[in-house]
């Protein structure tokens, strides 16, 4: 039985019952076996000992909304409204993507995420077999879904639905359980109502959750009301989307009544503050969502609308912008922002044994270099993580108990090859 000990550590746990532990953590067979205060006494058994001195440990970040392969489009269409950005910059370039492009873009994003302390991510895209293979190779944990846009002839719609269902069925539970899947109609404005109903039925047949963009912009909400006679929440409720466990991305423009509907169905919301600000989509009503009891997590969205995959930045934005908008400095406290990016993220995608440092949970955790100037004084470690730290502070990453990053270097992927091949794919894409 493999056993790894990290001693002399300071552990921010995201566990409300035990938020901070100064001592050691023991990992066996991919799970946390012990988390104890004080010095570690060697047991005499064969163990790998890691000295955590000068490091601050926390659960790995859970990024609940991403389009990883869109790293290929980073910087191509900035400072534009969502619909202009999609129709004039993203969709025409994405139409050129091959499976190899998606592979290259995904691997680069996985490298960025993992080195920045993200241990789990949700991805919605095309050519998802390549995404799944990249996840499997990297050692990351991921919830994957083939995003389906239904603005196409019926035969193409059917082919996409069959592909999405096949992918979800074949990859669910793969990579030693690190990969799970969902079904994903892209959005109510890109999928006709009858098509969404077919995807919902497929989710029922496969017993899988649904992930969908919803109420991201005011224009989207108004056009949905004009076209279908209902705002997106009521529209999706009528189509049965919430009859499945559901994670919606964005949820920026919601009324009190819509929040009540989401509560009734236990719909989870992925809050993407960086992307929403950059695309001028608005600021989600996160304090109200939290007060209503909804499970709110954090996502970066794609690296072409953010334009990075730094979950420290998302957590900081989540803690800051709602203070500024509401005038209430307690709107989203640092501890709530940390939980949104870790434990609540994991629970939002039905991974109920990760996102927190507690015995029995998956050993998905990261180490930060806490000997850097912005971690002093040693006062409030949660505050430092949210208001001071960044992805560049991550030194080490463990996922499923396996070390994937050591002293800032990725152990599972060839960084130089990934960057070289990515740049080659990008140059071929923009030159085509």
C-alpha positions as CSV (number, residue, x, y, z in Angstrom):
1,X,0.0,0.0,0.0
2,X,1.5,3.3,-1.1
3,X,1.7,6.0,1.5
4,X,2.8,9.6,1.2
5,X,3.3,12.1,4.1
6,X,3.5,15.8,3.8
7,X,4.9,17.1,7.1
8,X,5.5,20.5,8.6
9,X,2.6,21.9,6.6
10,X,0.0,24.5,7.1
11,X,-3.3,23.3,5.6
12,X,-6.2,25.5,4.6
13,X,-8.9,22.8,4.4
14,X,-12.2,24.5,3.1
15,X,-13.8,22.4,5.9
16,X,-15.9,24.7,8.1
17,X,-15.6,22.3,11.0
18,X,-11.8,22.4,10.9
19,X,-10.6,25.3,8.7
20,X,-6.9,25.3,9.5
21,X,-4.5,22.5,10.4
22,X,-0.8,22.9,11.2
23,X,0.8,19.5,11.0
24,X,0.8,16.8,8.5
25,X,-1.3,15.0,5.9
26,X,-1.1,11.3,5.0
27,X,-2.2,10.0,1.6
28,X,-3.0,6.4,0.8
29,X,-4.3,4.9,-2.4
30,X,-5.3,8.3,-3.8
31,X,-7.2,9.5,-0.7
32,X,-6.5,11.5,2.4
33,X,-5.9,9.0,5.2
34,X,-5.1,11.4,8.0
35,X,-4.8,15.2,8.6
36,X,-3.3,15.8,12.0
37,X,-1.9,18.6,14.1
38,X,1.7,18.6,15.3
39,X,4.9,16.8,14.3
40,X,4.8,13.6,12.3
41,X,6.4,10.5,13.8
42,X,7.5,8.0,11.2
43,X,5.6,4.7,11.4
44,X,8.4,2.5,10.2
45,X,6.5,1.5,7.1
46,X,7.6,2.4,3.6
47,X,6.6,6.0,3.1
48,X,7.4,8.9,0.8
49,X,8.1,11.9,3.1
50,X,7.6,15.5,1.7
51,X,8.7,18.4,3.8
52,X,6.1,21.1,3.6
53,X,8.1,23.8,5.3
54,X,7.6,27.2,3.6
55,X,4.5,25.9,1.9
56,X,0.8,26.6,2.3
57,X,-1.5,23.8,1.3
58,X,-5.1,24.0,0.1
59,X,-7.6,21.9,-2.0
60,X,-7.1,22.2,-5.7
61,X,-9.3,24.6,-7.5
62,X,-12.4,23.3,-9.4
63,X,-13.1,25.3,-12.5
64,X,-16.7,24.6,-13.3
65,X,-16.9,26.2,-16.8
66,X,-14.3,26.2,-19.5
67,X,-13.7,25.7,-23.2
68,X,-10.1,24.7,-23.0
69,X,-9.2,24.5,-26.7
70,X,-10.1,28.1,-27.2
71,X,-6.6,29.0,-26.0
72,X,-5.9,28.9,-29.7
73,X,-8.1,32.0,-30.1
74,X,-6.6,34.0,-27.1
75,X,-6.2,37.6,-28.1
76,X,-7.9,37.3,-31.4
77,X,-11.2,39.1,-30.5
78,X,-10.9,41.3,-27.5
79,X,-13.0,44.3,-26.4
80,X,-16.2,43.1,-28.1
81,X,-19.7,42.3,-27.0
82,X,-20.6,38.7,-26.7
83,X,-22.7,38.2,-29.9
84,X,-20.2,40.2,-32.0
85,X,-17.3,38.2,-30.4
86,X,-19.0,34.9,-31.1
87,X,-20.4,35.6,-34.6
88,X,-17.5,37.5,-36.1
89,X,-14.4,36.2,-34.3
90,X,-15.0,32.8,-32.5
91,X,-17.4,30.8,-34.7
92,X,-15.6,31.5,-38.0
93,X,-12.3,30.5,-36.6
94,X,-13.7,27.5,-34.7
95,X,-15.2,26.2,-37.9
96,X,-11.6,25.7,-39.1
97,X,-10.6,23.6,-36.0
98,X,-9.5,20.0,-36.6
99,X,-9.2,17.4,-33.9
100,X,-5.5,18.1,-33.7
101,X,-6.2,21.8,-33.1
102,X,-8.5,20.9,-30.2
103,X,-5.9,18.6,-28.8
104,X,-3.1,21.2,-29.0
105,X,-5.3,23.9,-27.5
106,X,-6.6,21.7,-24.7
107,X,-3.1,20.4,-23.7
108,X,-1.8,24.0,-23.4
109,X,-4.8,24.9,-21.3
110,X,-4.4,21.9,-19.1
111,X,-0.8,22.8,-18.6
112,X,-1.8,26.3,-17.6
113,X,-4.6,25.1,-15.3
114,X,-2.6,22.4,-13.6
115,X,0.5,24.6,-13.0
116,X,-1.8,27.2,-11.6
117,X,-3.4,24.9,-9.0
118,X,-6.6,23.7,-10.8
119,X,-7.1,20.0,-10.2
120,X,-10.6,19.6,-11.8
121,X,-12.2,21.4,-14.7
122,X,-15.5,21.3,-16.6
123,X,-15.1,21.4,-20.4
124,X,-17.7,22.0,-23.1
125,X,-16.5,21.7,-26.6
126,X,-16.2,19.7,-29.8
127,X,-13.8,16.8,-30.7
128,X,-14.1,15.8,-27.1
129,X,-12.4,12.4,-27.5
130,X,-9.1,14.5,-27.9
131,X,-10.0,16.4,-24.8
132,X,-10.6,13.2,-22.8
133,X,-7.3,11.7,-24.0
134,X,-5.5,14.9,-22.9
135,X,-7.1,14.7,-19.5
136,X,-6.2,11.0,-19.2
137,X,-2.5,11.7,-20.1
138,X,-2.2,14.7,-17.8
139,X,-3.6,13.1,-14.6
140,X,-6.2,15.9,-14.1
141,X,-9.7,15.4,-13.0
142,X,-12.4,16.6,-15.4
143,X,-16.1,16.7,-16.1
144,X,-16.4,16.6,-19.9
145,X,-19.3,17.3,-22.3
146,X,-19.7,17.6,-26.0
147,X,-21.3,21.1,-26.4
148,X,-24.1,20.9,-29.0
149,X,-25.2,23.8,-31.2
150,X,-28.4,23.1,-33.0
151,X,-28.3,25.8,-35.7
152,X,-28.1,23.3,-38.5
153,X,-30.2,20.9,-40.6
154,X,-32.0,18.0,-38.8
155,X,-29.6,15.3,-40.0
156,X,-26.6,17.3,-38.6
157,X,-28.5,17.8,-35.4
158,X,-29.0,14.1,-35.1
159,X,-25.4,13.3,-35.8
160,X,-24.3,15.8,-33.1
161,X,-26.7,14.3,-30.6
162,X,-25.5,10.8,-31.3
163,X,-21.9,11.9,-31.0
164,X,-22.5,13.6,-27.7
165,X,-24.4,10.6,-26.3
166,X,-21.7,8.2,-27.5
167,X,-18.9,10.3,-26.0
168,X,-20.8,10.7,-22.7
169,X,-21.5,7.0,-22.5
170,X,-18.0,5.8,-23.4
171,X,-15.9,8.2,-21.3
172,X,-18.0,8.4,-18.1
173,X,-15.9,6.9,-15.3
174,X,-12.7,6.5,-17.4
175,X,-9.1,7.4,-16.5
176,X,-9.4,5.6,-13.2
177,X,-12.6,7.5,-12.4
178,X,-11.0,10.9,-13.0
179,X,-13.3,11.6,-16.0
180,X,-17.1,12.0,-15.6
181,X,-19.5,13.3,-18.3
182,X,-22.6,15.4,-18.8
183,X,-24.9,16.3,-21.7
184,X,-24.7,19.9,-23.0
185,X,-27.1,21.8,-25.2
186,X,-24.9,24.9,-25.8
187,X,-27.6,27.6,-25.0
188,X,-31.3,28.3,-25.5
189,X,-30.3,30.8,-28.3
190,X,-28.3,28.2,-30.2
191,X,-30.6,25.2,-29.8
192,X,-34.2,25.0,-31.0
193,X,-36.7,24.0,-28.3
194,X,-37.4,20.5,-29.8
195,X,-33.7,19.8,-30.0
196,X,-33.2,20.7,-26.4
197,X,-36.0,18.3,-25.5
198,X,-34.1,15.5,-27.4
199,X,-30.9,16.3,-25.5
200,X,-32.9,16.2,-22.2
201,X,-34.2,12.8,-23.1
202,X,-30.7,11.6,-23.9
203,X,-29.6,12.8,-20.5
204,X,-32.5,10.9,-18.9
205,X,-31.5,7.7,-20.9
206,X,-27.9,8.0,-19.8
207,X,-28.7,9.2,-16.3
208,X,-26.4,12.2,-16.6
209,X,-26.5,15.8,-15.6
210,X,-27.0,18.7,-18.0
211,X,-24.7,21.7,-18.5
212,X,-25.9,24.8,-20.4
213,X,-25.1,28.5,-20.9
214,X,-28.0,30.6,-19.6
215,X,-29.0,34.2,-19.1
216,X,-25.4,35.4,-19.9
217,X,-26.4,38.8,-21.4
218,X,-29.4,41.1,-21.3
219,X,-29.7,40.8,-25.1
220,X,-30.0,37.0,-24.9
221,X,-32.8,37.3,-22.3
222,X,-34.7,39.8,-24.3
223,X,-34.4,37.9,-27.5
224,X,-35.5,34.7,-25.8
225,X,-38.6,36.4,-24.5
226,X,-39.3,37.9,-28.0
227,X,-38.8,34.6,-29.8
228,X,-40.3,32.1,-27.4
229,X,-42.6,34.2,-25.1
230,X,-40.5,33.4,-22.0
231,X,-37.2,34.4,-20.5
232,X,-34.5,31.6,-20.5
233,X,-35.3,30.2,-17.0
234,X,-39.0,29.6,-17.7
235,X,-38.2,28.5,-21.2
236,X,-35.7,25.8,-20.0
237,X,-38.0,24.8,-17.2
238,X,-40.8,24.1,-19.7
239,X,-38.4,22.1,-21.9
240,X,-37.5,19.8,-19.0
241,X,-33.9,20.9,-18.6
242,X,-34.2,21.2,-14.9
243,X,-35.7,17.7,-14.6
244,X,-32.1,16.5,-14.8
245,X,-29.4,17.6,-12.3
246,X,-28.3,20.8,-13.9
247,X,-25.3,23.2,-13.9
248,X,-25.9,26.5,-15.7
249,X,-23.0,28.8,-16.7
250,X,-23.2,32.5,-16.0
251,X,-26.8,33.2,-14.8
252,X,-26.0,36.9,-14.9
253,X,-29.5,38.3,-15.6
254,X,-31.9,36.7,-13.1
255,X,-35.1,37.9,-11.4
256,X,-36.1,37.0,-7.8
257,X,-38.8,34.7,-9.3
258,X,-36.2,33.0,-11.5
259,X,-33.9,32.5,-8.5
260,X,-36.8,30.8,-6.7
261,X,-37.3,28.5,-9.7
262,X,-33.6,27.5,-9.8
263,X,-33.8,26.8,-6.0
264,X,-36.8,24.6,-6.5
265,X,-34.9,22.4,-8.9
266,X,-31.5,22.6,-7.0
267,X,-29.9,24.0,-10.2
268,X,-26.2,24.9,-9.7
269,X,-24.7,28.1,-11.1
270,X,-21.1,28.5,-12.4
271,X,-20.1,32.2,-11.8
272,X,-17.6,33.4,-14.3
273,X,-16.8,37.0,-13.2
274,X,-13.7,37.6,-15.4
275,X,-15.4,36.6,-18.6
276,X,-18.6,38.4,-17.7
277,X,-16.7,41.6,-17.0
278,X,-14.5,41.4,-20.2
279,X,-17.5,40.8,-22.4
280,X,-19.5,43.4,-20.6
281,X,-22.2,40.8,-19.9
282,X,-22.9,42.2,-16.4
283,X,-22.4,41.1,-12.8
284,X,-24.4,38.1,-11.6
285,X,-26.5,38.4,-8.4
286,X,-24.2,36.1,-6.5
287,X,-25.0,37.4,-2.9
288,X,-28.7,36.9,-3.6
289,X,-28.0,33.4,-5.1
290,X,-26.0,32.4,-2.0
291,X,-28.6,33.9,0.3
292,X,-31.3,31.8,-1.5
293,X,-29.3,28.7,-0.8
294,X,-28.2,28.0,-4.4
295,X,-24.9,26.2,-4.9
296,X,-22.6,28.7,-6.7
297,X,-19.2,27.8,-8.0
298,X,-16.5,29.5,-10.0
299,X,-15.4,29.1,-13.7
300,X,-13.0,30.9,-15.9
301,X,-14.9,30.4,-19.1
302,X,-12.7,29.9,-22.1
303,X,-9.2,31.4,-22.4
304,X,-10.4,33.6,-25.4
305,X,-12.9,35.5,-23.2
306,X,-11.0,35.7,-20.0
307,X,-8.0,35.6,-21.2
308,X,-6.4,33.3,-18.6
309,X,-7.3,30.3,-16.6
310,X,-6.2,31.6,-13.2
311,X,-8.7,30.5,-10.6
312,X,-7.0,32.7,-7.9
313,X,-8.1,35.6,-10.1
314,X,-11.7,34.4,-10.4
315,X,-11.9,33.9,-6.6
316,X,-10.5,37.4,-6.0
317,X,-13.0,38.9,-8.5
318,X,-15.9,37.1,-6.9
319,X,-14.9,38.5,-3.5
320,X,-14.3,42.0,-4.8
321,X,-16.9,42.9,-7.4
322,X,-19.9,42.1,-5.3
323,X,-18.6,44.3,-2.6
324,X,-18.3,47.1,-5.0
325,X,-21.7,46.6,-6.7
326,X,-23.7,46.1,-3.5
327,X,-21.8,48.5,-1.2
328,X,-21.7,45.7,1.3
329,X,-18.1,44.6,2.2
330,X,-19.5,41.4,3.6
331,X,-21.3,40.4,0.4
332,X,-18.9,37.6,-0.5
333,X,-16.3,37.1,2.2
334,X,-12.9,35.5,1.5
335,X,-13.9,32.2,3.0
336,X,-17.0,32.0,0.8
337,X,-14.9,32.8,-2.3
338,X,-12.5,30.0,-1.3
339,X,-15.3,27.6,-0.8
340,X,-16.9,28.5,-4.2
341,X,-13.7,27.7,-6.0
342,X,-13.1,24.4,-4.2
343,X,-15.7,22.5,-2.2
344,X,-18.8,24.1,-3.7
345,X,-17.2,23.6,-7.2
346,X,-16.8,19.9,-6.6
347,X,-20.3,19.6,-5.3
348,X,-21.7,21.6,-8.2
349,X,-20.5,18.9,-10.5
350,X,-21.6,16.0,-8.3
351,X,-18.0,15.1,-7.1
352,X,-18.8,14.7,-3.5
353,X,-15.5,13.3,-2.3
354,X,-13.1,16.1,-3.4
355,X,-12.7,19.9,-3.0
356,X,-11.9,19.7,0.7
357,X,-9.0,18.4,2.9
358,X,-10.6,15.8,5.1
359,X,-9.8,12.2,5.7
360,X,-11.7,10.0,3.2
361,X,-11.7,12.7,0.5
362,X,-9.7,12.4,-2.7
363,X,-6.2,13.7,-2.4
364,X,-6.5,16.6,-4.8
365,X,-4.5,19.4,-3.2
366,X,-1.9,22.0,-4.0
367,X,1.1,23.8,-2.4
368,X,1.8,27.5,-2.5
369,X,5.1,29.2,-1.9
370,X,4.2,31.0,1.3
371,X,7.7,32.4,1.9
372,X,7.0,35.2,-0.6
373,X,6.6,38.7,0.6
374,X,2.9,39.0,-0.1
375,X,2.2,36.1,2.3
376,X,3.5,38.1,5.2
377,X,2.6,38.7,8.0
378,X,1.4,35.2,8.9
379,X,-2.0,36.5,9.9
380,X,-5.0,35.2,7.9
381,X,-4.2,32.5,5.4
382,X,-7.6,32.4,3.8
383,X,-7.4,36.2,3.3
384,X,-3.9,35.7,1.7
385,X,-5.1,33.1,-0.7
386,X,-8.0,35.2,-2.0
387,X,-6.6,38.7,-1.8
388,X,-2.8,38.2,-2.2
389,X,-2.0,35.0,-4.0
390,X,-1.9,34.1,-7.7
391,X,-1.4,31.1,-9.9
392,X,2.3,31.9,-10.0
393,X,2.6,31.0,-6.3
394,X,1.7,27.3,-7.0
395,X,4.7,25.0,-6.5
396,X,3.3,21.5,-6.3
397,X,0.1,19.7,-7.2
398,X,-1.3,16.3,-6.3
399,X,-4.3,14.8,-8.0
400,X,-5.7,11.5,-6.9
401,X,-2.7,11.3,-4.6
402,X,-0.3,11.5,-7.5
403,X,2.1,14.4,-7.8
404,X,1.6,16.1,-11.2
405,X,3.6,19.3,-10.6
406,X,6.8,19.5,-8.5
407,X,8.6,22.7,-7.8
408,X,6.7,24.4,-10.6
409,X,7.5,21.8,-13.3
410,X,4.9,19.5,-14.7
411,X,5.7,15.8,-14.2
412,X,3.1,14.3,-16.5
413,X,3.3,16.4,-19.7
414,X,6.1,17.5,-22.0
415,X,5.8,21.3,-21.6
416,X,8.3,22.2,-24.4
417,X,6.6,19.9,-26.9
418,X,3.1,21.1,-26.0
419,X,4.1,24.8,-26.4
420,X,6.0,24.2,-29.7
421,X,3.2,22.2,-31.2
422,X,0.5,24.6,-30.0
423,X,2.3,27.5,-31.7
424,X,2.6,25.6,-34.9
425,X,-1.1,24.9,-34.9
426,X,-1.9,28.5,-34.2
427,X,0.3,29.7,-37.0
428,X,-1.3,27.3,-39.4
429,X,-4.8,28.4,-38.2
430,X,-4.3,32.1,-38.6
431,X,-2.5,31.6,-41.9
432,X,-5.3,29.5,-43.4
